[in-house]
């Protein structure tokens, strides 16, 4: 166990050097090239989620701060109980239902997109079968990209042609992005494995996870169901399913979902409905605390409960879905630590592919990866909101000079305070600018 942890530490340090530009893969430094390739191939090890209160090996349970985490659960429980009582005394309803009535509209069609996208993703498996039959490389990549574009087009068509609100649009758009990541990773990883297999003379092996033995329905389905966005023929296994763990994680996910709904319906949605009656500073200040609590609730629901729920079901052993992003002292650390599945995809299939497949330098690859991430965020919001308002991409691009400046305060308490100020105040500012997009000229030029 100690050897594995030491290996992960070395890899993490080297990865940080690569991302910061201090480690440069070039023709004269084959050792660093090998280390980068090592990261690409051996990123997954058995690890426990940091804040998993149900696992004795988690960082949370090995510290003396577990009581604070328990306190947050108690506070959430009080909110869960008290809020419906206060709502009933005020409106005669336990939970505000106007937002729910909007969310349930065409709900079946919204939910059924998941099995539809799942079925569609098997085109990636079909492409691999055809590749084993010597399908031309160009035709393989054309088919791959067309199949992925068609999925985006279908998601876009549903959002634009149906009377959907933001929750439905965001759900479908999010699902299309997830399956796009998975299809792309499956295709590109197997393409590289096939290329190496051919270079080695097409050796025969009994290893079920070696190419081309890994090309089968069972292996592909396991990847699709596993809470990870980058493909490996084999992942570290967690052993026997703990059904109590599964039930608790599922119930926590549902509780966090309901709590998020309460926060939105009681504290955010009323302001959105009457946004014209509030000045920009007033609406920003009123949304500040509800939005940060909403984001923390969503984080806990998705990365601590939902991902661990599926990880337990699929025996996936690497539970590092996030690291200590709350200790970030600049936004570069935050982008790398708060959503590890997406970061891992960007690192492997954008950043490293630009370097090794297209020969692009480290700095340009970093910028291109950041631009890709910004465009992906903007696309998701544009489709969900049914309008093109390039506010998110503007704020993400502002991060570039901010990251340069914050290198001076990286690793300091002030850096962490600055990071939290940006998160807490940036969320309501971005939301209000989206809501007031038509008023921007008046807001910027009084």
KOLFI-326507 format. One line per 4 residues: number of its first residue (from 1); their letters; for each residue x, y, z of C-alpha. Coordinates in pm, 1 decimal. Example, Ala and Ser with C-alpha at 12.3 -4.5 7.8 and 13.67 -1.06 7.14 Angstrom:
! residues 2
1	as	1230.0/-450.0/780.0  1367.0/-106.0/714.0
END
This chain:
! residues 446
1	xxxx	0.0/0.0/0.0  279.8/241.4/88.8  450.8/178.3/-245.6  135.0/263.8/-437.5
5	xxxx	82.3/585.4/-243.3  441.1/687.9/-305.4  397.1/626.6/-679.0  82.5/840.8/-685.2
9	xxxx	266.2/1119.5/-505.5  550.4/1121.1/-757.6  304.9/1116.1/-1046.8  106.6/1403.7/-897.5
13	xxxx	417.8/1614.9/-852.6  530.3/1548.5/-1209.4  180.1/1622.0/-1337.1  180.0/1957.8/-1158.9
17	xxxx	518.1/2040.9/-1315.4  386.0/1955.2/-1659.5  73.9/2166.1/-1612.6  270.7/2463.4/-1483.5
21	xxxx	505.8/2446.3/-1781.9  820.1/2369.5/-1579.6  835.7/2019.6/-1726.8  856.8/2034.8/-2105.1
25	xxxx	827.9/1729.0/-2328.2  1068.5/1775.1/-2617.3  1296.8/1564.3/-2832.1  1590.1/1613.0/-2594.7
29	xxxx	1411.5/1499.1/-2279.3  1288.4/1143.5/-2328.7  1273.3/1075.3/-1953.4  1003.1/1336.9/-1903.8
33	xxxx	823.1/1211.7/-2212.8  818.7/865.2/-2058.0  682.5/1003.5/-1732.2  401.1/1181.0/-1914.8
37	xxxx	314.8/860.5/-2099.7  326.2/678.4/-1766.9  67.9/922.2/-1630.2  -150.5/858.1/-1931.1
41	xxxx	-144.3/480.8/-1886.6  -140.4/435.8/-1508.6  -359.9/707.6/-1363.1  -601.2/480.7/-1175.0
45	xxxx	-521.5/320.9/-838.1  -734.9/217.8/-540.7  -817.4/537.0/-352.4  -1091.3/643.6/-111.2
49	xxxx	-1298.0/959.0/-150.8  -1162.0/1230.8/76.7  -1491.1/1318.1/249.2  -1644.8/971.5/253.2
53	xxxx	-1782.9/950.9/606.6  -1876.5/583.6/550.5  -1519.3/468.6/489.4  -1280.0/450.9/784.0
57	xxxx	-982.6/501.8/550.1  -1101.2/838.8/417.8  -909.2/1156.3/496.2  -1215.1/1285.5/680.7
61	xxxx	-1231.5/997.0/926.3  -855.6/1007.2/985.5  -866.3/1367.3/1108.1  -1010.0/1538.3/1415.6
65	xxxx	-1239.2/1752.2/1202.3  -1502.5/1486.3/1135.8  -1727.8/1656.2/1393.1  -1748.5/1968.0/1176.5
69	xxxx	-1860.9/1755.1/883.3  -2123.9/1590.1/1101.0  -2237.7/1934.1/1211.4  -2297.1/2030.7/848.2
73	xxxx	-2518.3/1725.6/806.9  -2716.4/1824.8/1118.0  -2753.9/2182.0/988.1  -2873.2/2043.1/655.0
77	xxxx	-3119.2/1818.3/837.3  -3258.6/2116.5/1027.6  -3300.8/2308.8/702.6  -3465.3/2004.2/548.4
81	xxxx	-3722.0/1994.7/831.7  -3768.9/2361.4/916.6  -3801.4/2495.5/560.9  -4122.1/2304.3/475.4
85	xxxx	-4277.6/2412.1/809.3  -4199.0/2779.2/741.9  -4324.2/2743.2/384.2  -4650.1/2589.6/506.0
89	xxxx	-4707.4/2868.9/758.8  -4647.8/3126.0/486.7  -4815.1/2978.3/178.1  -5008.9/2673.1/295.9
93	xxxx	-4773.1/2444.2/99.0  -4492.4/2233.3/239.5  -4283.0/2285.4/-74.2  -4318.5/2553.2/-341.0
97	xxxx	-4451.5/2372.7/-648.7  -4442.3/2623.2/-936.1  -4082.1/2535.3/-1020.3  -4161.2/2164.7/-983.0
101	xxxx	-4449.1/2196.9/-1228.5  -4207.4/2343.1/-1481.8  -3946.9/2074.1/-1417.6  -4186.8/1782.9/-1460.8
105	xxxx	-4303.6/1906.2/-1800.3  -4216.5/1642.4/-2060.5  -4019.7/1468.0/-1787.5  -4043.1/1122.1/-1943.5
109	xxxx	-3888.8/1236.9/-2271.9  -3616.7/1414.5/-2078.1  -3524.3/1106.4/-1873.4  -3545.1/863.8/-2165.8
113	xxxx	-3258.7/1047.6/-2335.7  -3017.5/861.2/-2105.3  -3093.7/510.8/-2243.1  -3107.2/660.3/-2593.0
117	xxxx	-2759.9/810.4/-2557.5  -2639.6/486.7/-2397.3  -2760.5/285.4/-2696.0  -2611.0/538.6/-2937.8
121	xxxx	-2272.0/522.9/-2764.6  -2232.3/163.2/-2882.1  -2135.3/305.1/-3219.4  -1792.0/349.2/-3060.5
125	xxxx	-1782.6/-25.8/-2994.2  -1898.3/-98.2/-3348.4  -1617.5/118.2/-3485.0  -1364.7/-92.8/-3294.5
129	xxxx	-1508.4/-412.9/-3436.6  -1477.6/-261.5/-3784.3  -1122.6/-148.0/-3707.2  -1033.0/-509.1/-3625.8
133	xxxx	-1160.0/-588.2/-3977.1  -907.7/-335.3/-4116.3  -1145.3/-42.1/-4151.0  -945.8/251.3/-4300.9
137	xxxx	-823.8/495.0/-4035.5  -974.5/796.8/-4211.5  -1314.7/632.4/-4240.1  -1295.9/530.2/-3874.4
141	xxxx	-1235.4/886.6/-3755.7  -1499.7/1030.2/-3990.8  -1756.0/783.6/-3855.4  -1649.6/859.5/-3499.7
145	xxxx	-1691.4/1235.8/-3536.2  -2018.2/1211.6/-3729.1  -2169.5/986.3/-3461.4  -2065.4/1227.3/-3187.1
149	xxxx	-2191.1/1533.1/-3374.6  -2526.1/1362.1/-3436.4  -2566.3/1311.5/-3061.5  -2507.8/1682.5/-2998.4
153	xxxx	-2746.2/1775.9/-3278.3  -3018.3/1553.1/-3135.4  -2973.2/1700.7/-2785.4  -2981.2/2050.1/-2931.7
157	xxxx	-3294.1/1966.0/-3133.0  -3478.5/1838.4/-2824.8  -3395.9/2146.3/-2617.6  -3493.5/2393.2/-2889.9
161	xxxx	-3811.7/2225.2/-3012.4  -3968.1/2123.5/-2680.6  -4117.3/2347.8/-2415.9  -3838.8/2275.9/-2172.5
165	xxxx	-3701.2/2491.1/-1895.4  -3342.2/2515.8/-1775.8  -3337.0/2191.8/-1566.4  -3447.9/1971.2/-1858.3
169	xxxx	-3216.2/2144.2/-2103.1  -2920.4/2124.6/-1865.3  -2981.0/1754.3/-1796.5  -2995.1/1655.0/-2163.9
173	xxxx	-2699.9/1873.8/-2260.1  -2496.2/1735.8/-1970.9  -2573.4/1378.2/-2073.7  -2470.0/1445.9/-2433.6
177	xxxx	-2135.1/1583.0/-2310.8  -2074.4/1283.5/-2081.9  -2138.0/1029.2/-2358.2  -1930.8/1235.4/-2600.3
181	xxxx	-1636.8/1216.4/-2358.4  -1679.3/842.8/-2315.4  -1715.2/767.5/-2687.6  -1414.3/979.6/-2776.1
185	xxxx	-1196.5/828.8/-2504.0  -1293.8/473.3/-2596.8  -1212.7/533.5/-2963.1  -884.5/716.5/-2913.0
189	xxxx	-748.6/488.6/-2639.4  -817.9/175.7/-2843.5  -671.1/342.6/-3151.0  -343.6/396.9/-2963.8
193	xxxx	-353.6/41.7/-2825.2  -415.1/-95.9/-3174.4  -125.7/105.2/-3312.8  108.0/-28.9/-3043.9
197	xxxx	-26.0/-382.3/-3100.1  50.3/-361.4/-3474.1  397.7/-216.2/-3407.2  467.9/-517.9/-3186.4
201	xxxx	374.5/-757.2/-3466.9  15.4/-834.6/-3358.4  108.5/-1076.2/-3078.4  -149.7/-1320.7/-2945.5
205	xxxx	-221.0/-1317.5/-2572.9  -465.1/-1468.3/-2326.5  -485.3/-1144.3/-2126.9  -855.2/-1041.0/-2146.6
209	xxxx	-760.3/-673.3/-2104.5  -494.9/-661.5/-2377.0  -585.3/-539.2/-2723.8  -779.8/-675.9/-2910.1
213	xxxx	-927.1/-903.1/-2639.2  -1068.7/-600.0/-2460.6  -1299.8/-519.8/-2753.3  -1622.7/-676.4/-2635.5
217	xxxx	-1966.8/-578.7/-2511.5  -1900.0/-657.3/-2145.1  -1585.7/-447.0/-2123.5  -1749.2/-156.8/-2306.8
221	xxxx	-2062.6/-164.3/-2088.6  -1854.2/-167.6/-1772.1  -1675.2/145.4/-1893.1  -2000.3/321.6/-1982.6
225	xxxx	-2150.3/250.6/-1639.5  -1836.1/338.2/-1442.3  -1821.8/699.6/-1312.6  -1516.5/789.8/-1518.3
229	xxxx	-1471.9/968.5/-1850.5  -1145.0/816.8/-1973.5  -1121.6/459.5/-2092.2  -891.3/192.2/-1957.8
233	xxxx	-932.9/-178.9/-2038.6  -912.5/-251.9/-1666.8  -973.7/-38.7/-1358.2  -875.1/-108.9/-997.4
237	xxxx	-1148.9/-312.8/-830.3  -1308.8/-236.3/-495.1  -1420.2/-588.1/-406.1  -1758.7/-695.9/-274.5
241	xxxx	-2047.9/-450.9/-308.6  -2145.1/-294.5/25.0  -2521.0/-269.4/-14.9  -2563.4/-55.4/296.0
245	xxxx	-2312.4/184.7/141.8  -2507.7/185.2/-186.3  -2840.3/256.4/-12.5  -2699.1/539.1/199.8
249	xxxx	-2526.6/703.1/-96.7  -2846.9/682.0/-300.3  -3057.0/827.6/-18.7  -2802.6/1104.6/34.5
253	xxxx	-2816.9/1186.8/-336.9  -3195.2/1214.3/-324.8  -3183.7/1422.7/-5.3  -2929.2/1660.2/-159.7
257	xxxx	-3141.4/1685.2/-474.0  -3448.0/1782.1/-270.4  -3243.8/2025.9/-63.7  -3108.0/2186.3/-379.0
261	xxxx	-3464.1/2224.1/-503.3  -3563.1/2392.8/-176.1  -3274.7/2637.2/-199.7  -3361.7/2728.7/-557.8
265	xxxx	-3739.8/2745.4/-514.2  -3732.3/2945.9/-188.8  -3430.4/3172.3/-223.5  -3323.3/3201.2/-588.4
269	xxxx	-3624.6/3142.4/-813.5  -3836.2/3423.6/-655.8  -3559.8/3672.5/-733.7  -3529.1/3542.0/-1089.3
273	xxxx	-3905.1/3576.9/-1140.8  -3895.2/3940.8/-1030.1  -3550.9/4029.0/-1158.2  -3676.4/4354.6/-1312.1
277	xxxx	-3781.1/4476.5/-968.6  -3430.5/4442.1/-826.7  -3122.9/4646.2/-900.9  -2810.8/4458.4/-1007.0
281	xxxx	-2631.1/4498.3/-671.4  -2947.4/4406.3/-479.8  -3009.2/4084.9/-673.1  -2640.1/3989.0/-651.4
285	xxxx	-2635.4/4033.0/-274.0  -2960.2/3839.4/-225.4  -2833.7/3546.7/-433.1  -2482.8/3528.5/-287.3
289	xxxx	-2541.3/3295.6/9.3  -2812.4/3077.9/-152.1  -2594.1/3016.2/-458.5  -2285.4/2913.3/-265.3
293	xxxx	-2494.9/2677.5/-50.9  -2654.6/2540.7/-368.3  -2315.8/2475.7/-528.0  -2186.2/2300.9/-215.7
297	xxxx	-2501.9/2089.8/-210.0  -2461.4/1995.5/-577.0  -2094.4/1915.5/-521.8  -2180.1/1682.4/-233.6
301	xxxx	-2463.3/1522.2/-429.5  -2264.9/1457.8/-748.9  -1905.6/1391.7/-646.1  -1943.1/1246.0/-298.4
305	xxxx	-2269.2/1053.2/-325.9  -2376.7/993.8/-686.1  -2028.5/904.4/-815.1  -1956.5/682.7/-514.8
309	xxxx	-2294.3/513.7/-559.5  -2205.6/410.5/-916.7  -1847.4/333.3/-821.8  -1968.7/84.9/-561.9
313	xxxx	-2215.3/-75.4/-805.0  -1947.4/-114.9/-1073.9  -1665.8/-218.4/-832.6  -1464.8/88.6/-936.0
317	xxxx	-1181.7/126.1/-687.0  -1044.8/473.8/-762.2  -1275.5/714.7/-578.5  -1064.3/1026.1/-635.7
321	xxxx	-1345.6/1225.1/-798.1  -1209.2/1542.2/-639.3  -922.4/1654.0/-421.3  -904.8/1934.6/-163.8
325	xxxx	-1024.3/2208.4/-399.0  -1141.8/2411.3/-98.3  -774.9/2472.7/-14.0  -703.0/2619.3/-359.5
329	xxxx	-499.1/2937.5/-363.7  -557.0/3011.4/-731.9  -809.1/2911.6/-998.7  -561.2/2684.3/-1174.2
333	xxxx	-559.8/2459.0/-867.7  -937.0/2476.1/-846.9  -985.2/2377.4/-1212.0  -755.9/2079.1/-1158.1
337	xxxx	-896.3/1959.6/-825.0  -1270.6/2009.6/-801.9  -1383.1/1789.9/-1094.6  -1123.8/1520.0/-1150.8
341	xxxx	-1317.1/1311.9/-1410.0  -1346.2/1606.4/-1650.3  -994.2/1723.2/-1574.8  -858.3/1376.0/-1649.4
345	xxxx	-1035.4/1376.7/-1986.5  -902.9/1721.1/-2078.5  -554.2/1624.1/-1966.1  -542.5/1297.9/-2159.8
349	xxxx	-747.9/1363.1/-2469.7  -687.6/1731.4/-2532.7  -364.6/1836.8/-2366.5  -152.8/1521.2/-2415.8
353	xxxx	-295.4/1444.4/-2759.2  -208.6/1794.6/-2878.5  148.1/1742.1/-2758.4  213.2/1384.3/-2871.6
357	xxxx	-19.4/1346.3/-3169.5  5.3/1694.2/-3320.4  343.9/1812.6/-3193.3  210.8/2127.8/-3029.8
361	xxxx	422.1/2287.8/-2756.1  327.6/2277.8/-2389.3  219.4/2641.7/-2358.9  3.4/2629.8/-2671.9
365	xxxx	-144.6/2297.5/-2561.2  -232.8/2449.1/-2223.9  -404.6/2744.4/-2390.4  -590.5/2521.9/-2638.2
369	xxxx	-710.3/2295.4/-2354.5  -834.5/2594.7/-2158.2  -1015.1/2731.1/-2466.3  -1176.6/2392.6/-2527.8
373	xxxx	-1300.5/2383.5/-2168.9  -1434.2/2738.9/-2195.1  -1616.8/2664.5/-2520.9  -1764.7/2347.8/-2372.3
377	xxxx	-1899.4/2541.6/-2073.1  -2039.3/2808.0/-2303.8  -2200.6/2548.5/-2530.2  -2370.4/2380.5/-2234.4
381	xxxx	-2515.3/2707.8/-2110.4  -2610.1/2831.2/-2458.1  -2812.0/2518.0/-2533.4  -2967.0/2499.6/-2186.3
385	xxxx	-3069.7/2866.7/-2191.3  -3162.8/2859.7/-2562.1  -2961.6/3175.6/-2626.6  -2604.0/3267.0/-2705.8
389	xxxx	-2471.4/3489.5/-2430.8  -2089.9/3459.1/-2419.7  -2064.6/3556.0/-2055.1  -1921.3/3231.5/-1921.3
393	xxxx	-1645.3/3220.7/-2181.2  -1567.5/3584.7/-2102.2  -1526.4/3507.2/-1732.4  -1318.8/3198.3/-1805.0
397	xxxx	-1086.4/3398.3/-2027.5  -1053.3/3657.2/-1751.9  -910.8/3374.6/-1542.4  -597.9/3367.6/-1761.9
401	xxxx	-452.0/3702.6/-1645.7  -587.2/3634.3/-1296.0  -394.4/3303.6/-1286.0  -75.2/3486.3/-1384.1
405	xxxx	-125.0/3743.0/-1109.0  -224.5/3491.4/-840.6  99.7/3296.2/-886.4  245.6/3558.1/-652.4
409	xxxx	5.0/3455.0/-376.4  -6.7/3081.6/-454.1  19.7/2870.6/-140.3  -69.3/3156.9/92.5
413	xxxx	-366.8/3222.6/317.1  -445.4/3537.3/121.1  -449.8/3331.5/-198.4  -710.8/3098.1/-48.8
417	xxxx	-918.1/3394.0/73.8  -898.3/3552.3/-271.6  -1007.2/3223.5/-430.8  -1310.6/3195.7/-203.1
421	xxxx	-1404.2/3558.2/-263.4  -1397.0/3494.1/-638.8  -1612.9/3182.5/-607.6  -1867.6/3329.9/-366.3
425	xxxx	-1909.8/3660.2/-549.1  -1855.3/3532.1/-902.0  -2151.4/3290.9/-900.9  -2428.2/3549.2/-845.2
429	xxxx	-2253.0/3798.3/-1073.1  -2243.3/3552.4/-1365.4  -2604.1/3443.3/-1309.6  -2727.1/3801.8/-1296.6
433	xxxx	-2541.5/3896.0/-1611.9  -2711.5/3606.0/-1791.5  -3050.5/3713.7/-1657.6  -2986.5/4075.9/-1754.9
437	xxxx	-2808.7/4016.8/-2085.1  -3045.1/4252.5/-2269.4  -2970.4/4521.8/-2012.1  -2592.7/4493.1/-2033.3
441	xxxx	-2542.6/4802.8/-2249.3  -2735.3/5011.1/-1993.9  -2551.4/4851.9/-1703.0  -2208.4/4905.4/-1854.6
445	xx	-2277.5/5248.8/-2000.8  -2508.5/5445.7/-1765.1
END
